[in-house]
């Protein structure tokens, strides 16, 4: 078999509502819709996407839960304008959760943010903020040990946002919060749920970050945060490889 005759790797199955949710995000970007703008109706979306209204409705539910779309009974669909939701974020206007380049760029962005936040937290964290970071790390650990993924995710969010808060830089707090929301969106839509076997490693990495911040060592905190983000990205890469090639 020649190179040209080689069989392409199978395209992984994605539920129809995930595909349509992705298409709706693309449409919002193409139409340059802003927060508060009215969107096409479910019927119009179904016609555009070549899908059924039932599938469109499920896609809208996902986007509504993510804060990208608001559905008003009797009034139609709108791009979300809720303060702090993804629709209000300038990044959310172009981020496509199933575009692997976007996911990788998001990790690169998070690495820059969170190394800076950890470095500043090591210099600025108060005793109360240190206790909050430590408690979040313990929540994450308990969620992993008990198999409660929701608890793990909550602890993970609180840990990273706690470090951002301890940086005492409100721009970093906002940036970390929005980047994590975008990553959650990629998990839900692009990756069909949370990914990976990195939970145990993440817990130990959290501990290393916390200890460096507690010890007031900015460079050690930044290195530990960078290691954590690099390992998390590698976990994504392995999951993508598994889904695309069955490896």
BAKE-497158 format. One record per atom (N, C-alpha, C): residue number from 1; y, z, x; chain. Coordinates in pm, whole numbers. Layout:
BEGIN
{NUM {Y Z X} "A"},
...
//
This chain:
BEGIN
{1 {-119 0 85} "A"},
{1 {0 0 0} "A"},
{1 {125 0 89} "A"},
{2 {214 -95 64} "A"},
{2 {337 -101 144} "A"},
{2 {434 5 97} "A"},
{3 {539 23 179} "A"},
{3 {641 124 143} "A"},
{3 {703 92 9} "A"},
{4 {729 -40 -15} "A"},
{4 {792 -79 -142} "A"},
{4 {701 -55 -261} "A"},
{5 {567 -52 -234} "A"},
{5 {472 -36 -344} "A"},
{5 {436 109 -369} "A"},
{6 {489 200 -288} "A"},
{6 {457 341 -306} "A"},
{6 {506 389 -442} "A"},
{7 {426 476 -502} "A"},
{7 {459 527 -635} "A"},
{7 {565 636 -621} "A"},
{8 {671 626 -700} "A"},
{8 {776 726 -697} "A"},
{8 {723 858 -751} "A"},
{9 {776 970 -703} "A"},
{9 {731 1099 -755} "A"},
{9 {761 1110 -904} "A"},
{10 {674 1178 -978} "A"},
{10 {695 1189 -1122} "A"},
{10 {824 1262 -1154} "A"},
{11 {890 1218 -1259} "A"},
{11 {1012 1283 -1305} "A"},
{11 {972 1408 -1384} "A"},
{12 {1022 1525 -1346} "A"},
{12 {982 1647 -1416} "A"},
{12 {1026 1645 -1562} "A"},
{13 {942 1703 -1648} "A"},
{13 {975 1709 -1790} "A"},
{13 {1092 1802 -1815} "A"},
{14 {1185 1759 -1899} "A"},
{14 {1295 1844 -1942} "A"},
{14 {1304 1836 -2094} "A"},
{15 {1312 1949 -2163} "A"},
{15 {1326 1946 -2309} "A"},
{15 {1448 1865 -2350} "A"},
{16 {1438 1802 -2466} "A"},
{16 {1546 1717 -2513} "A"},
{16 {1679 1788 -2525} "A"},
{17 {1677 1915 -2569} "A"},
{17 {1804 1985 -2587} "A"},
{17 {1873 2011 -2454} "A"},
{18 {1795 2026 -2343} "A"},
{18 {1857 2042 -2211} "A"},
{18 {1928 1914 -2170} "A"},
{19 {1860 1801 -2191} "A"},
{19 {1918 1672 -2155} "A"},
{19 {2046 1649 -2234} "A"},
{20 {2042 1677 -2364} "A"},
{20 {2159 1656 -2449} "A"},
{20 {2272 1752 -2411} "A"},
{21 {2239 1877 -2379} "A"},
{21 {2342 1972 -2334} "A"},
{21 {2413 1918 -2211} "A"},
{22 {2336 1862 -2119} "A"},
{22 {2394 1802 -1998} "A"},
{22 {2483 1683 -2035} "A"},
{23 {2438 1601 -2129} "A"},
{23 {2515 1485 -2171} "A"},
{23 {2646 1526 -2239} "A"},
{24 {2641 1635 -2316} "A"},
{24 {2763 1682 -2382} "A"},
{24 {2865 1729 -2278} "A"},
{25 {2819 1799 -2176} "A"},
{25 {2910 1840 -2068} "A"},
{25 {2972 1718 -2001} "A"},
{26 {2890 1616 -1978} "A"},
{26 {2940 1493 -1917} "A"},
{26 {3043 1428 -2007} "A"},
{27 {3019 1427 -2137} "A"},
{27 {3112 1367 -2232} "A"},
{27 {3245 1441 -2233} "A"},
{28 {3240 1574 -2229} "A"},
{28 {3363 1654 -2224} "A"},
{28 {3447 1613 -2104} "A"},
{29 {3380 1594 -1989} "A"},
{29 {3450 1554 -1867} "A"},
{29 {3505 1411 -1880} "A"},
{30 {3424 1320 -1934} "A"},
{30 {3466 1180 -1947} "A"},
{30 {3585 1164 -2041} "A"},
{31 {3586 1243 -2149} "A"},
{31 {3695 1234 -2247} "A"},
{31 {3815 1319 -2206} "A"},
{32 {3801 1390 -2092} "A"},
{32 {3908 1476 -2041} "A"},
{32 {3952 1578 -2146} "A"},
{33 {3853 1633 -2218} "A"},
{33 {3884 1734 -2319} "A"},
{33 {3918 1865 -2252} "A"},
{34 {4018 1933 -2305} "A"},
{34 {4064 2059 -2250} "A"},
{34 {4025 2173 -2343} "A"},
{35 {4028 2298 -2295} "A"},
{35 {4000 2412 -2383} "A"},
{35 {4085 2408 -2509} "A"},
{36 {4018 2422 -2624} "A"},
{36 {4087 2416 -2753} "A"},
{36 {4082 2281 -2818} "A"},
{37 {4044 2174 -2743} "A"},
{37 {4036 2040 -2801} "A"},
{37 {3914 2028 -2892} "A"},
{38 {3934 1950 -2997} "A"},
{38 {3823 1926 -3090} "A"},
{38 {3727 1823 -3031} "A"},
{39 {3599 1846 -3050} "A"},
{39 {3495 1758 -2999} "A"},
{39 {3443 1668 -3110} "A"},
{40 {3367 1563 -3074} "A"},
{40 {3297 1486 -3176} "A"},
{40 {3206 1576 -3260} "A"},
{41 {3179 1535 -3381} "A"},
{41 {3091 1613 -3469} "A"},
{41 {2947 1605 -3420} "A"},
{42 {2860 1691 -3474} "A"},
{42 {2718 1685 -3439} "A"},
{42 {2661 1548 -3470} "A"},
{43 {2702 1492 -3585} "A"},
{43 {2653 1359 -3623} "A"},
{43 {2697 1255 -3520} "A"},
{44 {2823 1261 -3478} "A"},
{44 {2874 1165 -3379} "A"},
{44 {2807 1185 -3244} "A"},
{45 {2785 1311 -3207} "A"},
{45 {2717 1338 -3080} "A"},
{45 {2574 1284 -3083} "A"},
{46 {2505 1304 -3195} "A"},
{46 {2368 1254 -3207} "A"},
{46 {2365 1102 -3189} "A"},
{47 {2464 1033 -3250} "A"},
{47 {2468 887 -3238} "A"},
{47 {2497 845 -3094} "A"},
{48 {2590 914 -3028} "A"},
{48 {2625 883 -2890} "A"},
{48 {2506 905 -2796} "A"},
{49 {2434 1016 -2818} "A"},
{49 {2326 1054 -2728} "A"},
{49 {2192 987 -2764} "A"},
{50 {2188 919 -2877} "A"},
{50 {2063 861 -2921} "A"},
{50 {1960 966 -2952} "A"},
{51 {2006 1076 -3012} "A"},
{51 {1918 1190 -3038} "A"},
{51 {1931 1232 -3184} "A"},
{52 {1851 1330 -3223} "A"},
{52 {1859 1381 -3359} "A"},
{52 {1963 1493 -3367} "A"},
{53 {2011 1519 -3487} "A"},
{53 {2109 1627 -3504} "A"},
{53 {2046 1763 -3475} "A"},
{54 {1916 1775 -3498} "A"},
{54 {1847 1901 -3469} "A"},
{54 {1853 1931 -3320} "A"},
{55 {1826 1830 -3237} "A"},
{55 {1830 1849 -3092} "A"},
{55 {1973 1877 -3047} "A"},
{56 {2070 1805 -3104} "A"},
{56 {2210 1829 -3071} "A"},
{56 {2249 1972 -3108} "A"},
{57 {2203 2018 -3223} "A"},
{57 {2237 2154 -3266} "A"},
{57 {2183 2257 -3168} "A"},
{58 {2061 2237 -3117} "A"},
{58 {2005 2329 -3018} "A"},
{58 {2085 2325 -2887} "A"},
{59 {2127 2205 -2849} "A"},
{59 {2209 2192 -2728} "A"},
{59 {2341 2264 -2744} "A"},
{60 {2400 2252 -2861} "A"},
{60 {2528 2319 -2888} "A"},
{60 {2511 2471 -2883} "A"},
{61 {2398 2521 -2930} "A"},
{61 {2372 2665 -2924} "A"},
{61 {2372 2714 -2779} "A"},
{62 {2309 2636 -2690} "A"},
{62 {2306 2673 -2549} "A"},
{62 {2448 2675 -2493} "A"},
{63 {2523 2569 -2519} "A"},
{63 {2658 2558 -2465} "A"},
{63 {2751 2663 -2524} "A"},
{64 {2725 2700 -2649} "A"},
{64 {2804 2806 -2711} "A"},
{64 {2775 2940 -2644} "A"},
{65 {2646 2966 -2617} "A"},
{65 {2610 3091 -2551} "A"},
{65 {2667 3099 -2411} "A"},
{66 {2685 2983 -2347} "A"},
{66 {2741 2978 -2212} "A"},
{66 {2893 2980 -2211} "A"},
{67 {2953 2973 -2332} "A"},
{67 {3098 2976 -2339} "A"},
{67 {3165 2842 -2316} "A"},
{68 {3090 2732 -2329} "A"},
{68 {3148 2600 -2308} "A"},
{68 {3195 2536 -2437} "A"},
{69 {3136 2577 -2549} "A"},
{69 {3165 2514 -2678} "A"},
{69 {3179 2623 -2784} "A"},
{70 {3271 2603 -2878} "A"},
{70 {3283 2691 -2994} "A"},
{70 {3253 2611 -3120} "A"},
{71 {3172 2666 -3206} "A"},
{71 {3141 2602 -3334} "A"},
{71 {3206 2681 -3445} "A"},
{72 {3298 2618 -3519} "A"},
{72 {3365 2682 -3632} "A"},
{72 {3307 2623 -3761} "A"},
{73 {3248 2708 -3842} "A"},
{73 {3187 2661 -3966} "A"},
{73 {3291 2593 -4054} "A"},
{74 {3261 2470 -4091} "A"},
{74 {3351 2395 -4177} "A"},
{74 {3465 2326 -4103} "A"},
{75 {3480 2355 -3972} "A"},
{75 {3591 2296 -3896} "A"},
{75 {3544 2209 -3781} "A"},
{76 {3421 2228 -3735} "A"},
{76 {3369 2143 -3630} "A"},
{76 {3351 2214 -3497} "A"},
{77 {3339 2133 -3394} "A"},
{77 {3312 2183 -3259} "A"},
{77 {3436 2170 -3172} "A"},
{78 {3457 2271 -3086} "A"},
{78 {3574 2272 -2998} "A"},
{78 {3530 2312 -2858} "A"},
{79 {3602 2258 -2758} "A"},
{79 {3584 2306 -2622} "A"},
{79 {3635 2449 -2618} "A"},
{80 {3556 2539 -2560} "A"},
{80 {3590 2681 -2566} "A"},
{80 {3721 2709 -2496} "A"},
{81 {3803 2794 -2557} "A"},
{81 {3927 2838 -2493} "A"},
{81 {3931 2989 -2480} "A"},
{82 {3810 3053 -2493} "A"},
{82 {3805 3198 -2480} "A"},
{82 {3840 3238 -2338} "A"},
{83 {3925 3337 -2322} "A"},
{83 {3967 3382 -2190} "A"},
{83 {3846 3431 -2112} "A"},
{84 {3835 3378 -1988} "A"},
{84 {3728 3423 -1899} "A"},
{84 {3598 3347 -1919} "A"},
{85 {3588 3263 -2022} "A"},
{85 {3465 3189 -2040} "A"},
{85 {3468 3064 -1955} "A"},
{86 {3354 2997 -1946} "A"},
{86 {3344 2883 -1856} "A"},
{86 {3437 2771 -1897} "A"},
{87 {3460 2755 -2026} "A"},
{87 {3546 2646 -2071} "A"},
{87 {3687 2662 -2021} "A"},
{88 {3730 2784 -1990} "A"},
{88 {3864 2806 -1942} "A"},
{88 {3874 2790 -1791} "A"},
{89 {3761 2771 -1724} "A"},
{89 {3761 2758 -1579} "A"},
{89 {3782 2614 -1540} "A"},
{90 {3873 2586 -1445} "A"},
{90 {3890 2448 -1402} "A"},
{90 {3764 2392 -1338} "A"},
{91 {3680 2479 -1277} "A"},
{91 {3555 2432 -1216} "A"},
{91 {3458 2385 -1322} "A"},
{92 {3459 2454 -1439} "A"},
{92 {3365 2419 -1544} "A"},
{92 {3388 2281 -1601} "A"},
{93 {3507 2225 -1575} "A"},
{93 {3537 2093 -1631} "A"},
{93 {3457 1983 -1564} "A"},
{94 {3414 2004 -1438} "A"},
{94 {3342 1897 -1370} "A"},
{94 {3204 1937 -1322} "A"},
{95 {3169 2066 -1330} "A"},
{95 {3039 2111 -1281} "A"},
{95 {2928 2064 -1375} "A"},
{96 {2829 1995 -1317} "A"},
{96 {2714 1949 -1395} "A"},
{96 {2591 2024 -1345} "A"},
{97 {2530 2107 -1429} "A"},
{97 {2428 2201 -1383} "A"},
{97 {2298 2138 -1338} "A"},
{98 {2273 2012 -1373} "A"},
{98 {2149 1948 -1328} "A"},
{98 {2172 1852 -1212} "A"},
{99 {2297 1844 -1164} "A"},
{99 {2328 1763 -1047} "A"},
{99 {2304 1848 -923} "A"},
{100 {2201 1813 -845} "A"},
{100 {2163 1897 -732} "A"},
{100 {2274 1908 -629} "A"},
{101 {2351 1803 -611} "A"},
{101 {2463 1811 -517} "A"},
{101 {2563 1916 -563} "A"},
{102 {2587 1924 -694} "A"},
{102 {2679 2024 -747} "A"},
{102 {2624 2165 -725} "A"},
{103 {2494 2181 -746} "A"},
{103 {2433 2313 -726} "A"},
{103 {2446 2355 -580} "A"},
{104 {2419 2263 -488} "A"},
{104 {2430 2295 -346} "A"},
{104 {2574 2325 -307} "A"},
{105 {2669 2249 -362} "A"},
{105 {2810 2277 -333} "A"},
{105 {2852 2413 -388} "A"},
{106 {2795 2448 -503} "A"},
{106 {2826 2579 -561} "A"},
{106 {2779 2691 -469} "A"},
{107 {2659 2675 -412} "A"},
{107 {2610 2776 -317} "A"},
{107 {2700 2783 -194} "A"},
{108 {2745 2668 -147} "A"},
{108 {2835 2666 -32} "A"},
{108 {2964 2742 -66} "A"},
{109 {3014 2720 -186} "A"},
{109 {3134 2789 -233} "A"},
{109 {3110 2939 -243} "A"},
{110 {2996 2977 -300} "A"},
{110 {2963 3119 -312} "A"},
{110 {2953 3185 -175} "A"},
{111 {2897 3115 -79} "A"},
{111 {2882 3171 56} "A"},
{111 {3019 3205 114} "A"},
{112 {3114 3114 97} "A"},
{112 {3249 3139 146} "A"},
{112 {3311 3259 76} "A"},
{113 {3301 3262 -56} "A"},
{113 {3358 3372 -136} "A"},
{113 {3298 3506 -97} "A"},
{114 {3166 3511 -98} "A"},
{114 {3100 3641 -92} "A"},
{114 {3093 3697 49} "A"},
{115 {3097 3612 151} "A"},
{115 {3112 3667 286} "A"},
{115 {3251 3728 301} "A"},
{116 {3352 3661 247} "A"},
{116 {3488 3715 253} "A"},
{116 {3498 3845 174} "A"},
{117 {3438 3848 54} "A"},
{117 {3444 3968 -30} "A"},
{117 {3373 4085 39} "A"},
{118 {3257 4058 100} "A"},
{118 {3183 4165 167} "A"},
{118 {3259 4217 288} "A"},
{119 {3322 4127 361} "A"},
{119 {3401 4169 477} "A"},
{119 {3515 4261 434} "A"},
{120 {3585 4222 328} "A"},
{120 {3697 4303 278} "A"},
{120 {3649 4434 217} "A"},
{121 {3535 4428 149} "A"},
{121 {3481 4550 87} "A"},
{121 {3447 4654 193} "A"},
{122 {3398 4609 309} "A"},
{122 {3364 4703 417} "A"},
{122 {3489 4776 466} "A"},
{123 {3604 4712 452} "A"},
{123 {3728 4773 498} "A"},
{123 {3798 4853 388} "A"},
{124 {3772 4817 260} "A"},
{124 {3855 4870 151} "A"},
{124 {3781 4953 47} "A"},
{125 {3648 4953 46} "A"},
{125 {3573 5017 -63} "A"},
{125 {3601 5167 -71} "A"},
{126 {3624 5213 -193} "A"},
{126 {3642 5356 -217} "A"},
{126 {3506 5421 -238} "A"},
{127 {3497 5553 -230} "A"},
{127 {3368 5619 -258} "A"},
{127 {3311 5582 -394} "A"},
{128 {3397 5573 -496} "A"},
{128 {3349 5538 -630} "A"},
{128 {3295 5396 -633} "A"},
{129 {3359 5305 -563} "A"},
{129 {3312 5166 -559} "A"},
{129 {3181 5156 -483} "A"},
{130 {3166 5235 -377} "A"},
{130 {3039 5237 -304} "A"},
{130 {2925 5287 -393} "A"},
{131 {2954 5390 -472} "A"},
{131 {2851 5441 -563} "A"},
{131 {2812 5336 -666} "A"},
{132 {2911 5260 -715} "A"},
{132 {2882 5156 -814} "A"},
{132 {2796 5046 -753} "A"},
{133 {2825 5006 -630} "A"},
{133 {2746 4903 -563} "A"},
{133 {2604 4951 -540} "A"},
{134 {2590 5077 -494} "A"},
{134 {2457 5133 -470} "A"},
{134 {2377 5142 -600} "A"},
{135 {2443 5184 -708} "A"},
{135 {2375 5195 -838} "A"},
{135 {2329 5059 -888} "A"},
{136 {2413 4956 -867} "A"},
{136 {2375 4821 -909} "A"},
{136 {2254 4771 -831} "A"},
{137 {2251 4800 -700} "A"},
{137 {2136 4761 -618} "A"},
{137 {2009 4830 -668} "A"},
{138 {2022 4956 -708} "A"},
{138 {1906 5030 -759} "A"},
{138 {1861 4975 -894} "A"},
{139 {1956 4935 -980} "A"},
{139 {1920 4873 -1107} "A"},
{139 {1841 4745 -1083} "A"},
{140 {1887 4667 -986} "A"},
{140 {1818 4542 -950} "A"},
{140 {1676 4572 -903} "A"},
{141 {1662 4672 -817} "A"},
{141 {1530 4710 -766} "A"},
{141 {1438 4754 -880} "A"},
{142 {1490 4836 -970} "A"},
{142 {1409 4885 -1082} "A"},
{142 {1365 4769 -1171} "A"},
{143 {1455 4673 -1194} "A"},
{143 {1420 4557 -1275} "A"},
{143 {1307 4476 -1214} "A"},
{144 {1308 4464 -1081} "A"},
{144 {1201 4391 -1013} "A"},
{144 {1069 4466 -1020} "A"},
{145 {1072 4595 -990} "A"},
{145 {949 4676 -989} "A"},
{145 {886 4681 -1128} "A"},
{146 {970 4693 -1230} "A"},
{146 {920 4705 -1367} "A"},
{146 {890 4571 -1432} "A"},
{147 {930 4463 -1366} "A"},
{147 {908 4331 -1423} "A"},
{147 {1006 4296 -1533} "A"},
{148 {1117 4368 -1543} "A"},
{148 {1218 4342 -1647} "A"},
{148 {1324 4250 -1588} "A"},
{149 {1309 4120 -1611} "A"},
{149 {1399 4022 -1550} "A"},
{149 {1543 4039 -1597} "A"},
{150 {1561 4081 -1723} "A"},
{150 {1697 4101 -1775} "A"},
{150 {1766 4214 -1699} "A"},
{151 {1693 4320 -1670} "A"},
{151 {1749 4432 -1594} "A"},
{151 {1780 4389 -1451} "A"},
{152 {1691 4312 -1391} "A"},
{152 {1715 4260 -1256} "A"},
{152 {1844 4177 -1253} "A"},
{153 {1857 4087 -1350} "A"},
{153 {1975 3999 -1355} "A"},
{153 {2103 4080 -1375} "A"},
{154 {2095 4182 -1459} "A"},
{154 {2213 4266 -1483} "A"},
{154 {2254 4337 -1355} "A"},
{155 {2155 4396 -1285} "A"},
{155 {2185 4463 -1160} "A"},
{155 {2240 4368 -1056} "A"},
{156 {2186 4247 -1052} "A"},
{156 {2233 4146 -955} "A"},
{156 {2379 4111 -982} "A"},
{157 {2413 4089 -1108} "A"},
{157 {2552 4061 -1144} "A"},
{157 {2643 4177 -1105} "A"},
{158 {2603 4298 -1142} "A"},
{158 {2686 4415 -1114} "A"},
{158 {2704 4436 -964} "A"},
{159 {2600 4406 -887} "A"},
{159 {2607 4422 -742} "A"},
{159 {2712 4329 -682} "A"},
{160 {2701 4202 -714} "A"},
{160 {2792 4104 -653} "A"},
{160 {2936 4122 -704} "A"},
{161 {2949 4151 -833} "A"},
{161 {3084 4173 -886} "A"},
{161 {3142 4305 -835} "A"},
{162 {3054 4404 -812} "A"},
{162 {3100 4531 -756} "A"},
{162 {3157 4514 -616} "A"},
{163 {3093 4430 -537} "A"},
{163 {3144 4402 -402} "A"},
{163 {3278 4329 -411} "A"},
{164 {3286 4233 -502} "A"},
{164 {3413 4161 -518} "A"},
{164 {3525 4258 -557} "A"},
{165 {3494 4351 -650} "A"},
{165 {3595 4449 -692} "A"},
{165 {3637 4536 -575} "A"},
{166 {3540 4572 -488} "A"},
{166 {3570 4657 -373} "A"},
{166 {3650 4585 -266} "A"},
{167 {3658 4451 -276} "A"},
{167 {3742 4377 -181} "A"},
{167 {3890 4402 -207} "A"},
{168 {3921 4448 -330} "A"},
{168 {4059 4473 -374} "A"},
{168 {4143 4346 -371} "A"},
{169 {4075 4232 -398} "A"},
{169 {4144 4103 -407} "A"},
{169 {4106 4041 -540} "A"},
{170 {4201 4040 -633} "A"},
{170 {4171 3995 -768} "A"},
{170 {4135 3847 -776} "A"},
{171 {4184 3768 -681} "A"},
{171 {4147 3626 -680} "A"},
{171 {3999 3611 -645} "A"},
{172 {3951 3691 -552} "A"},
{172 {3809 3688 -518} "A"},
{172 {3725 3737 -635} "A"},
{173 {3771 3839 -705} "A"},
{173 {3698 3889 -821} "A"},
{173 {3679 3777 -923} "A"},
{174 {3788 3706 -955} "A"},
{174 {3781 3597 -1053} "A"},
{174 {3691 3484 -1003} "A"},
{175 {3703 3452 -874} "A"},
{175 {3624 3342 -819} "A"},
{175 {3475 3374 -819} "A"},
{176 {3440 3494 -778} "A"},
{176 {3299 3534 -776} "A"},
{176 {3242 3535 -917} "A"},
{177 {3318 3587 -1012} "A"},
{177 {3271 3593 -1151} "A"},
{177 {3243 3452 -1205} "A"},
{178 {3336 3360 -1185} "A"},
{178 {3319 3226 -1240} "A"},
{178 {3207 3149 -1170} "A"},
{179 {3195 3165 -1038} "A"},
{179 {3089 3096 -966} "A"},
{179 {2952 3144 -1012} "A"},
{180 {2939 3274 -1038} "A"},
{180 {2812 3326 -1085} "A"},
{180 {2781 3276 -1226} "A"},
{181 {2881 3261 -1309} "A"},
{181 {2858 3205 -1442} "A"},
{181 {2811 3060 -1433} "A"},
{182 {2871 2985 -1342} "A"},
{182 {2828 2847 -1325} "A"},
{182 {2683 2842 -1275} "A"},
{183 {2648 2932 -1184} "A"},
{183 {2510 2933 -1136} "A"},
{183 {2414 2970 -1249} "A"},
{184 {2454 3063 -1335} "A"},
{184 {2369 3098 -1449} "A"},
{184 {2351 2977 -1538} "A"},
{185 {2455 2897 -1553} "A"},
{185 {2446 2776 -1633} "A"},
{185 {2345 2679 -1573} "A"},
{186 {2346 2666 -1441} "A"},
{186 {2250 2576 -1377} "A"},
{186 {2108 2627 -1396} "A"},
{187 {2090 2760 -1398} "A"},
{187 {1958 2817 -1424} "A"},
{187 {1910 2780 -1563} "A"},
{188 {1998 2797 -1662} "A"},
{188 {1959 2780 -1802} "A"},
{188 {1937 2634 -1836} "A"},
{189 {2028 2546 -1792} "A"},
{189 {2019 2405 -1830} "A"},
{189 {1945 2325 -1723} "A"},
{190 {1995 2328 -1601} "A"},
{190 {1943 2242 -1498} "A"},
{190 {1805 2280 -1448} "A"},
{191 {1774 2410 -1449} "A"},
{191 {1648 2456 -1391} "A"},
{191 {1553 2514 -1496} "A"},
{192 {1587 2502 -1622} "A"},
{192 {1502 2549 -1732} "A"},
{192 {1466 2696 -1718} "A"},
{193 {1563 2778 -1681} "A"},
{193 {1539 2921 -1667} "A"},
{193 {1558 2967 -1525} "A"},
{194 {1557 3099 -1506} "A"},
{194 {1579 3153 -1373} "A"},
{194 {1465 3114 -1281} "A"},
{195 {1493 3109 -1152} "A"},
{195 {1397 3052 -1058} "A"},
{195 {1356 3152 -952} "A"},
{196 {1242 3123 -894} "A"},
{196 {1212 3169 -761} "A"},
{196 {1139 3299 -742} "A"},
{197 {1084 3311 -620} "A"},
{197 {1012 3429 -581} "A"},
{197 {1087 3510 -478} "A"},
{198 {1218 3503 -482} "A"},
{198 {1302 3566 -381} "A"},
{198 {1344 3707 -420} "A"},
{199 {1299 3757 -535} "A"},
{199 {1349 3885 -587} "A"},
{199 {1327 3999 -488} "A"},
{200 {1207 4009 -433} "A"},
{200 {1178 4119 -340} "A"},
{200 {1266 4111 -217} "A"},
{201 {1282 3989 -164} "A"},
{201 {1368 3971 -48} "A"},
{201 {1513 4000 -81} "A"},
{202 {1555 3961 -202} "A"},
{202 {1694 3983 -243} "A"},
{202 {1727 4131 -246} "A"},
{203 {1631 4211 -290} "A"},
{203 {1654 4356 -298} "A"},
{203 {1680 4413 -159} "A"},
{204 {1600 4373 -62} "A"},
{204 {1620 4421 75} "A"},
{204 {1752 4369 132} "A"},
{205 {1787 4247 98} "A"},
{205 {1914 4191 144} "A"},
{205 {2032 4264 82} "A"},
{206 {2020 4301 -46} "A"},
{206 {2123 4384 -110} "A"},
{206 {2143 4514 -32} "A"},
{207 {2031 4574 5} "A"},
{207 {2038 4701 79} "A"},
{207 {2114 4683 211} "A"},
{208 {2086 4573 282} "A"},
{208 {2153 4547 410} "A"},
{208 {2303 4527 389} "A"},
{209 {2340 4456 282} "A"},
{209 {2483 4435 254} "A"},
{209 {2549 4568 222} "A"},
{210 {2485 4645 133} "A"},
{210 {2542 4774 94} "A"},
{210 {2562 4866 215} "A"},
{211 {2462 4875 300} "A"},
{211 {2472 4965 415} "A"},
{211 {2584 4924 510} "A"},
{212 {2601 4795 530} "A"},
{212 {2709 4749 618} "A"},
{212 {2846 4781 557} "A"},
{213 {2858 4765 425} "A"},
{213 {2984 4800 359} "A"},
{213 {3007 4951 367} "A"},
{214 {2902 5028 339} "A"},
{214 {2912 5174 345} "A"},
{214 {2952 5221 485} "A"},
{215 {2898 5155 586} "A"},
{215 {2926 5195 724} "A"},
{215 {3059 5142 776} "A"},
{216 {3130 5066 692} "A"},
{216 {3260 5015 732} "A"},
{216 {3253 4910 840} "A"},
{217 {3149 4826 837} "A"},
{217 {3130 4723 939} "A"},
{217 {3151 4585 876} "A"},
{218 {3275 4533 878} "A"},
{218 {3304 4407 810} "A"},
{218 {3220 4288 855} "A"},
{219 {3199 4274 986} "A"},
{219 {3124 4157 1032} "A"},
{219 {2977 4166 996} "A"},
{220 {2919 4285 1004} "A"},
{220 {2779 4302 963} "A"},
{220 {2764 4274 813} "A"},
{221 {2862 4317 734} "A"},
{221 {2859 4292 590} "A"},
{221 {2866 4143 560} "A"},
{222 {2953 4073 632} "A"},
{222 {2967 3929 612} "A"},
{222 {2838 3857 651} "A"},
{223 {2777 3897 763} "A"},
{223 {2652 3834 807} "A"},
{223 {2540 3860 706} "A"},
{224 {2532 3981 656} "A"},
{224 {2426 4014 559} "A"},
{224 {2445 3935 430} "A"},
{225 {2571 3919 386} "A"},
{225 {2598 3840 265} "A"},
{225 {2562 3694 286} "A"},
{226 {2595 3640 404} "A"},
{226 {2563 3501 434} "A"},
{226 {2411 3480 435} "A"},
{227 {2338 3573 495} "A"},
{227 {2192 3564 497} "A"},
{227 {2136 3564 355} "A"},
{228 {2190 3651 270} "A"},
{228 {2143 3661 132} "A"},
{228 {2166 3529 57} "A"},
{229 {2285 3470 72} "A"},
{229 {2314 3345 1} "A"},
{229 {2230 3231 57} "A"},
{230 {2210 3228 189} "A"},
{230 {2128 3122 248} "A"},
{230 {1984 3131 199} "A"},
{231 {1930 3252 191} "A"},
{231 {1792 3269 144} "A"},
{231 {1778 3236 -4} "A"},
{232 {1880 3270 -82} "A"},
{232 {1877 3237 -225} "A"},
{232 {1880 3086 -244} "A"},
{233 {1962 3016 -167} "A"},
{233 {1966 2870 -174} "A"},
{233 {1832 2810 -134} "A"},
{234 {1770 2865 -31} "A"},
{234 {1640 2815 12} "A"},
{234 {1537 2833 -98} "A"},
{235 {1549 2942 -174} "A"},
{235 {1461 2964 -288} "A"},
{235 {1480 2853 -392} "A"},
{236 {1605 2815 -417} "A"},
{236 {1632 2704 -508} "A"},
{236 {1570 2576 -455} "A"},
{237 {1585 2552 -325} "A"},
{237 {1530 2429 -268} "A"},
{237 {1377 2423 -287} "A"},
{238 {1310 2536 -262} "A"},
{238 {1165 2540 -279} "A"},
{238 {1125 2515 -423} "A"},
{239 {1201 2573 -516} "A"},
{239 {1169 2553 -658} "A"},
{239 {1189 2408 -699} "A"},
{240 {1296 2348 -650} "A"},
{240 {1321 2206 -680} "A"},
{240 {1208 2120 -624} "A"},
{241 {1167 2151 -500} "A"},
{241 {1055 2078 -437} "A"},
{241 {929 2092 -520} "A"},
{242 {904 2212 -569} "A"},
{242 {784 2235 -648} "A"},
{242 {788 2157 -777} "A"},
{243 {904 2154 -843} "A"},
{243 {914 2087 -972} "A"},
{243 {907 1935 -957} "A"},
{244 {967 1884 -850} "A"},
{244 {971 1739 -833} "A"},
{244 {840 1684 -777} "A"},
{245 {779 1758 -683} "A"},
{245 {665 1703 -611} "A"},
{245 {538 1785 -627} "A"},
{246 {544 1895 -703} "A"},
{246 {427 1978 -724} "A"},
{246 {380 2049 -599} "A"},
{247 {475 2078 -507} "A"},
{247 {438 2142 -381} "A"},
{247 {480 2287 -380} "A"},
//
